[in-house]
Amino acid sequence: MIYQSPKEIACNYLRAMLGPQASFRPGQWEAIETVAIHKKRALVVQRTGWGKSLVYFLATKLLQETHDYFRLTGFTIAFLQSRFAI
């Protein structure tokens, strides 16, 4: 298993969704890192169309990747996820 840093994983998802030249806008990675890595709350205030939903999505994907990594390396771990149906 090849280790990738959380930022590399997030960049891979970003490029898969938006193309090979995609990069984070100012403040996006910092918000993702605060939630997914440091396990703290973050208030993200950005203008319309600046990528707030992407921040939420990638933070969730990183948490899922962390869960999967620990499970594959033999740890017993649980991942609680809520979904709302409209």
Stockholm file with secondary structure:
# STOCKHOLM 1.0

chainA/1-86         MIYQSPKEIACNYLRAMLGPQASFRPGQWEAIETVAIHKKRALVVQRTGWGKSLVYFLATKLLQETHDYFRLTGFTIAFLQSRFAI
#=GR chainA/1-86 SS CCCCCHHHHHHHHHHHHHCTTCCCCTTHHHHHIIIIISCCCCCCCCCTTSCHHHHHHHHHHHHHHHHHHHHHTTCCCCCCCCCCCC
#=GC SS_cons        CCCCCHHHHHHHHHHHHHCTTCCCCTTHHHHHIIIIISCCCCCCCCCTTSCHHHHHHHHHHHHHHHHHHHHHTTCCCCCCCCCCCC
//
